[in-house]
């Protein structure tokens, strides 16, 4: 016999001692507004940590919805002609493409893009 767990949508909330607590208010998620490209402070850097010595280019500092970050990641991957992913608010591009990515971002309105690291 298989026991099924009853799923609740309380976002991990198990118990509250507050008598005025309303779990429906707890669940609400904030929607992040997309900032204009001119106001984004993006940082481009090389990274080898936890990648078995392989070089990747990281783009960090993006503020906005996940969908916009995914779209920007897709544009950067196609501009470099290589693979990559978007994880934890970072765009990861396989290989050393710092200069090409900075140039591409600045041409597309991200004027505050800078190189970070060595």
TORROKOL-899692 format. One line per 3 residues: number of its first residue (from 1); their letters; for each residue x, y, z of N, C-alpha, C. Coordinates in nm, 3 decimals, padded with zeros to 5 digits. Layout:
NUM = a = X Y Z X Y Z X Y Z  ...
//
This chain:
1 = xxx = 00.085 -00.117 00.000 00.000 00.000 00.000 00.090 00.124 00.000  00.057 00.216 -00.083 00.138 00.337 -00.098 00.069 00.454 -00.029  00.141 00.520 00.057 00.085 00.635 00.127 00.118 00.762 00.049
4 = xxx = 00.018 00.839 00.018 00.040 00.963 -00.055 00.045 01.079 00.042  00.139 01.167 00.017 00.147 01.288 00.099 00.050 01.391 00.045  -00.015 01.457 00.135 -00.105 01.564 00.095 -00.021 01.690 00.077
7 = xxx = -00.027 01.745 -00.042 00.053 01.865 -00.070 -00.027 01.989 -00.034  00.037 02.076 00.041 -00.023 02.206 00.066 00.064 02.311 -00.001  00.007 02.419 -00.036 00.080 02.525 -00.105 00.117 02.636 -00.009
10 = xxx = 00.176 02.600 00.103 00.213 02.700 00.203 00.360 02.737 00.190  00.428 02.691 00.088 00.567 02.729 00.067 00.660 02.681 00.177  00.633 02.565 00.234 00.719 02.512 00.338 00.673 02.545 00.478
13 = xxx = 00.570 02.625 00.493 00.519 02.661 00.625 00.449 02.541 00.686  00.488 02.503 00.806 00.430 02.388 00.873 00.333 02.431 00.982  00.376 02.527 01.064 00.295 02.565 01.178 00.328 02.708 01.216
16 = xxx = 00.229 02.782 01.260 00.252 02.917 01.308 00.181 02.936 01.440  00.249 03.001 01.536 00.188 03.027 01.665 00.112 03.159 01.666  00.120 03.234 01.558 00.050 03.361 01.548 -00.097 03.336 01.519
19 = xxx = -00.188 03.377 01.608 -00.331 03.351 01.584 -00.386 03.432 01.466  -00.321 03.541 01.430 -00.368 03.623 01.319 -00.302 03.587 01.187  -00.226 03.479 01.183 -00.153 03.440 01.063 -00.249 03.390 00.956
22 = xxx = -00.233 03.443 00.835 -00.314 03.400 00.722 -00.220 03.338 00.618  -00.227 03.207 00.597 -00.132 03.143 00.506 -00.146 03.189 00.361  -00.260 03.242 00.323 -00.274 03.289 00.185 -00.188 03.414 00.160
25 = xxx = -00.166 03.496 00.262 -00.079 03.613 00.247 00.068 03.571 00.242  00.099 03.460 00.304 00.237 03.411 00.309 00.284 03.361 00.174  00.194 03.311 00.092 00.227 03.246 -00.033 00.260 03.346 -00.144
28 = xxx = 00.208 03.463 -00.137 00.225 03.560 -00.245 00.371 03.582 -00.280  00.399 03.577 -00.409 00.535 03.598 -00.456 00.546 03.738 -00.515  00.661 03.798 -00.491 00.685 03.929 -00.548 00.727 03.915 -00.692
31 = xxx = 00.673 04.000 -00.777 00.713 03.999 -00.917 00.821 04.105 -00.934  00.934 04.064 -00.987 01.046 04.154 -01.004 01.027 04.231 -01.134  01.035 04.363 -01.124 01.020 04.445 -01.243 01.151 04.448 -01.320
34 = xxx = 01.139 04.459 -01.449 01.256 04.463 -01.534 01.310 04.606 -01.539  01.440 04.618 -01.512 01.505 04.748 -01.521 01.544 04.775 -01.666  01.555 04.901 -01.699 01.599 04.938 -01.834 01.744 04.897 -01.851
37 = xxx = 01.784 04.860 -01.973 01.922 04.816 -01.995 02.027 04.921 -01.955  01.996 05.049 -01.970 02.093 05.153 -01.936 02.124 05.157 -01.787  02.030 05.108 -01.704 02.047 05.114 -01.559 02.104 04.985 -01.499
40 = xxx = 02.119 04.882 -01.580 02.171 04.754 -01.532 02.322 04.763 -01.512  02.370 04.719 -01.397 02.513 04.713 -01.368 02.559 04.569 -01.385  02.592 04.531 -01.506 02.634 04.394 -01.533 02.784 04.381 -01.519
43 = xxx = 02.829 04.267 -01.468 02.971 04.236 -01.454 03.001 04.110 -01.533  03.108 04.115 -01.613 03.150 04.002 -01.694 03.286 03.957 -01.643  03.300 03.826 -01.615 03.425 03.775 -01.560 03.450 03.632 -01.607
46 = xxx = 03.575 03.592 -01.601 03.613 03.454 -01.629 03.608 03.375 -01.499  03.577 03.246 -01.510 03.570 03.163 -01.391 03.613 03.022 -01.426  03.684 02.958 -01.332 03.725 02.818 -01.347 03.686 02.736 -01.225
49 = xxx = 03.635 02.799 -01.125 03.606 02.730 -00.999 03.495 02.628 -01.018  03.515 02.510 -00.963 03.419 02.402 -00.963 03.378 02.360 -01.104  03.470 02.375 -01.201 03.440 02.339 -01.338 03.551 02.253 -01.399
52 = xxx = 03.627 02.187 -01.313 03.735 02.097 -01.355 03.835 02.166 -01.446  03.865 02.293 -01.419 03.965 02.367 -01.494 03.916 02.427 -01.624  03.793 02.401 -01.662 03.739 02.456 -01.786 03.700 02.603 -01.764
55 = xxx = 03.728 02.686 -01.863 03.702 02.829 -01.851 03.559 02.859 -01.897  03.489 02.939 -01.817 03.357 02.989 -01.855 03.354 03.140 -01.832  03.267 03.206 -01.904 03.246 03.350 -01.887 03.115 03.368 -01.812
58 = xxx = 03.120 03.441 -01.700 03.001 03.466 -01.619 02.953 03.608 -01.639  02.823 03.624 -01.650 02.761 03.757 -01.654 02.670 03.763 -01.532  02.700 03.855 -01.440 02.623 03.867 -01.315 02.568 04.008 -01.301
61 = xxx = 02.477 04.025 -01.207 02.424 04.156 -01.174 02.295 04.191 -01.244  02.235 04.100 -01.317 02.110 04.130 -01.388 01.995 04.138 -01.289  01.914 04.242 -01.302 01.797 04.261 -01.217 01.674 04.259 -01.307
64 = xxx = 01.587 04.163 -01.282 01.467 04.152 -01.363 01.409 04.013 -01.356  01.301 03.988 -01.430 01.237 03.857 -01.428 01.326 03.749 -01.490  01.302 03.628 -01.450 01.379 03.513 -01.499 01.367 03.498 -01.650
67 = xxx = 01.251 03.530 -01.706 01.230 03.517 -01.850 01.324 03.610 -01.928  01.341 03.733 -01.878 01.431 03.827 -01.945 01.576 03.781 -01.937  01.613 03.724 -01.823 01.748 03.672 -01.806 01.772 03.555 -01.901
70 = xxx = 01.673 03.467 -01.916 01.684 03.355 -02.009 01.700 03.405 -02.152  01.622 03.507 -02.189 01.630 03.562 -02.325 01.767 03.625 -02.351  01.820 03.698 -02.253 01.952 03.758 -02.268 02.059 03.650 -02.279
73 = xxx = 02.046 03.545 -02.199 02.140 03.434 -02.207 02.139 03.369 -02.344  02.021 03.353 -02.401 02.009 03.292 -02.534 02.075 03.381 -02.640  02.056 03.513 -02.630 02.120 03.605 -02.725 02.271 03.599 -02.715
76 = xxx = 02.322 03.594 -02.591 02.467 03.591 -02.573 02.527 03.460 -02.623  02.458 03.350 -02.600 02.508 03.220 -02.648 02.513 03.218 -02.801  02.411 03.273 -02.866 02.412 03.274 -03.012 02.515 03.373 -03.067
79 = xxx = 02.539 03.484 -02.994 02.639 03.581 -03.039 02.780 03.522 -03.031  02.803 03.434 -02.934 02.934 03.372 -02.918 02.946 03.241 -02.995  02.834 03.185 -03.036 02.837 03.059 -03.108 02.879 02.943 -03.021
82 = xxx = 02.837 02.945 -02.897 02.876 02.839 -02.804 02.761 02.807 -02.710  02.781 02.710 -02.624 02.678 02.670 -02.529 02.689 02.746 -02.399  02.596 02.719 -02.312 02.596 02.783 -02.181 02.464 02.758 -02.113
85 = xxx = 02.442 02.826 -02.002 02.318 02.810 -01.927 02.293 02.934 -01.843  02.175 02.936 -01.784 02.138 03.043 -01.691 02.100 02.975 -01.560  02.179 03.002 -01.455 02.154 02.942 -01.324 02.179 03.045 -01.215
88 = xxx = 02.096 03.044 -01.114 02.114 03.126 -00.994 02.135 03.274 -01.027  02.065 03.325 -01.125 02.077 03.466 -01.160 02.203 03.500 -01.236  02.276 03.401 -01.286 02.398 03.423 -01.363 02.383 03.361 -01.501
91 = xxx = 02.446 03.425 -01.598 02.454 03.367 -01.731 02.593 03.306 -01.743  02.598 03.178 -01.779 02.724 03.106 -01.791 02.743 03.073 -01.939  02.852 03.125 -01.996 02.886 03.099 -02.136 03.014 03.016 -02.138
94 = xxx = 03.015 02.906 -02.212 03.131 02.819 -02.217 03.241 02.885 -02.299  03.359 02.900 -02.239 03.474 02.956 -02.308 03.506 03.097 -02.264  03.615 03.150 -02.319 03.661 03.286 -02.287 03.608 03.383 -02.391
97 = xxx = 03.496 03.446 -02.361 03.432 03.540 -02.453 03.404 03.674 -02.386  03.487 03.715 -02.291 03.461 03.838 -02.216 03.448 03.959 -02.308  03.547 03.978 -02.393 03.546 04.098 -02.478 03.428 04.098 -02.574
100 = xxx = 03.396 03.985 -02.632 03.284 03.977 -02.726 03.151 04.002 -02.655  03.138 03.949 -02.535 03.012 03.968 -02.459 02.997 04.113 -02.416  03.104 04.174 -02.368 03.098 04.315 -02.327 03.060 04.403 -02.447
103 = xxx = 03.121 04.378 -02.560 03.090 04.455 -02.681 02.944 04.435 -02.722  02.897 04.312 -02.719 02.759 04.282 -02.756 02.660 04.350 -02.661  02.687 04.343 -02.531 02.597 04.405 -02.433 02.593 04.557 -02.448
106 = xxx = 02.710 04.618 -02.469 02.714 04.764 -02.483 02.645 04.809 -02.611  02.652 04.731 -02.716 02.584 04.764 -02.841 02.432 04.748 -02.828  02.387 04.670 -02.731 02.244 04.648 -02.711 02.188 04.728 -02.595
109 = xxx = 02.255 04.835 -02.553 02.200 04.926 -02.455 02.247 04.907 -02.312  02.322 04.802 -02.282 02.371 04.781 -02.146 02.502 04.857 -02.131  02.491 04.990 -02.118 02.608 05.076 -02.121 02.694 05.069 -01.996
112 = xxx = 02.640 05.018 -01.885 02.717 05.011 -01.759 02.786 04.876 -01.741  02.799 04.799 -01.849 02.864 04.669 -01.841 03.014 04.687 -01.825  03.072 04.614 -01.728 03.215 04.624 -01.702 03.273 04.486 -01.683
115 = xxx = 03.404 04.477 -01.707 03.474 04.353 -01.683 03.516 04.349 -01.536  03.504 04.233 -01.476 03.537 04.216 -01.335 03.643 04.107 -01.325  03.723 04.112 -01.222 03.826 04.012 -01.203 03.953 04.047 -01.277
118 = x = 04.046 03.952 -01.288 04.177 03.977 -01.345 04.188 03.981 -01.489
//
